[in-house]
Amino acid sequence: MAKLAQDDRAVEIHITGIVQGVGFRPHVYKSATSLGLDGWVINTTAGVTIRLEGAAQSITKFVEQLHKNPPPLSRIETFMVRDVEPEGFSAFFIHESKNVSDTDISIPPDVGTCPDCLREYRDLSDRRNGYPFTNCVNCGPRFSITRAVPYDRKNTSMQAFEMCGDCSAEYIEPMDRRFHAEPNACPVCGPRLALTLPDGTPLAGDMRGLLKEGRILAIKGIGGYHLVCDALNARAVQILRERKQRQTKPFALMCRDLETVRMHCELSVEEEKFLISPARPILLLKRKPTSLLCKEIAPGLDTLGVMLPYTPLHYGLFDENLSILVMTSANISGDPLIINEDDAYAYLGKLADAFVVHNRKIVNRVDDSVVMLFRQKPYPVRRSRGFVPQGIKLSFNLPSVFAAGGDLKSVFAYANKSKAVLSQYFGDLDNLKNLDAYQDGVKFFSGFLKIKPEKVVCDLHPDYISAGFAARYAAGLDVPLIKVQHHKAHFASAMADNNLNERVLGVVCDGTGYGEDSSIWGFEFFYGNYSNIERVGSLRPFPQPRGDGVVKNPLHMAAVLLYALWEDKDKVLAVLPNSAQLLPYAKAQAKSGTLSIASSSCGRLFDVAAALCGFTGKVTYEGEAAMRMESLAHQATGVRTYAYDIFEDDILRISWDFIGEMAEDRLRGTKPPILAARFHQTIAAAICSAVERLAARYKTNKVVFSGGTFQNRFVANRLAESLLEAGIEVYFHGQVPTNDSGIALGQLLIAASRAEENK
């Protein structure tokens, strides 16, 4: 054993966060050895522990360097240093990982290909040239291949591939960037790609050639299959729409490089940075009028969802003559993402002309994440690949709670000490396959987090499928079940997303949510904190036909609302001439408390406005009418708002009567872009006026925003500008989606705050 000098020191450092699968141990090894320090580093299920012995000055420098420059993909959450008795180590070495009882560690998310691996992939002299599964400690699959913690190869689907001598040498060399890179592989020993016909028969040829011929490919990626075709081939895009029976929902695109993105989209410096980030999400960008892409890519919209390649396989799809591809999730409409070959051949055989498959198993399905930039910051729409299962850090500890989320855009969550860990996106739970995937996800997360919830929380809606699951889960655990109103969960989610823990105002606007008075809520104002949320304002209720059918029929909702406003059939027909067959039903629903239900839904108000702007067809995907209307609104400038009223009832109420003025506007022949812009301006102005009144009443200058309506950047931008000018601080989402995928976070915080409930 080495003898320590008088000015030497010994310390133990414990670090938690995303510290596995990101090169933490080799980074520590290089730093420690370069400073002449002895000791060891180990991964455990509780984090990373480092023991250092040596010159006190060198230890201080090591701690400073690790704090300031950790491995690029790591995320340090806690960093504790304590002095210990020296043991007299003579070198620095790396221990094997081990399990401990106190679990506080995250599996890293899947990460896009790093520059070093891309360079090897393209290097004709490199042994990994052209190998589609090239990765290292700084990139590649993580969460999608992991079965359990700690994140070691034996706990991933890479266990099936025994490393060759060259890969093993890289894996055990601390100075190599593939040291303990769990998915490490090469053409000799790793997963292999195959091109087949829809029946699984091997197919000669290459992927690029088939795409250039206008063929549609089903390609297995990191977290599932994609359907892929040449985005500049209008016929191929149309065939894909016909085969997938996807009438108008926009297709995601993958571009060869940033230059290609700039050809088709407006791209700011901030957007560029996020597009090339390790998460590699789909980014919603403004489409250039000069883009040569056919309108079938995103019918009726002025935005495109664009991403860059994030695996070597994707880079291999492009060349100088193939620059932009449709890259849409491969599933039957409404079903989960397909992740295995049997299902791919069975369900996609009639959709794809050829299949690109491989023999690395996908353990956890993960859709592509979708993000937009708002106020120069990321604004998530769908949080999945590249982000999950990274936890949301909170400024206080929570008890162990499971939150079921909602039925639409379903995401569940677990509270784990000072973190909220949200699942990947599972889609809508009215589909049995999605529910099965959701339940499998619950089993996986509870296993890797090693959590037995003390409480289970769900939505207040009595018929929610997620609520039914939560009730069974709570009963099985013999723990309390807490029910939280939908929009209050949104409010709390926005607070937690912004690390607020005080009384603030909140505005929540979305489609529908079951209200505490058994009506439909959806345009709500709140004041309070996690433990006490008061509904202090709302849109004045209007009659909404019962059942889900009206959600897909803006014309029907418009006919009901205009008749309720005017009680004049002829006038309604003059505004909406194609509503003749609907009017008898609309008239009855406008007046009957049994055929309709009181509603303050912002989403349905947007549907009415969309119908007045000319969108009177059936909605084929959620939010379509509102998204089309936002695109129209961007075409008009300098418009004035409609007249609106705010009055005091049992709570503050915003009147929706301005819809009548909008209808009159339409009768006068006003163009749809002006109608749309005036409607958007009015919604923003009414919210601002209500917030200013409530801020004065409750003596606060902080307001949070949540709900799917605020994916509308036209409204959100005007709200932010106006309220900031009025001296009110605005808080929008930034870590979890503002839509229903974010409510599980709010459910956790509300349930955790009810310390005495249901004991």
Summary of the structure (lengths in Angstrom):
residues: 759
radius of gyration: 27.6
end to end distance: 56.0
largest distance: 98.1
contacts: 2733
relative contact order: 0.09
helix: 35%
strand: 24%
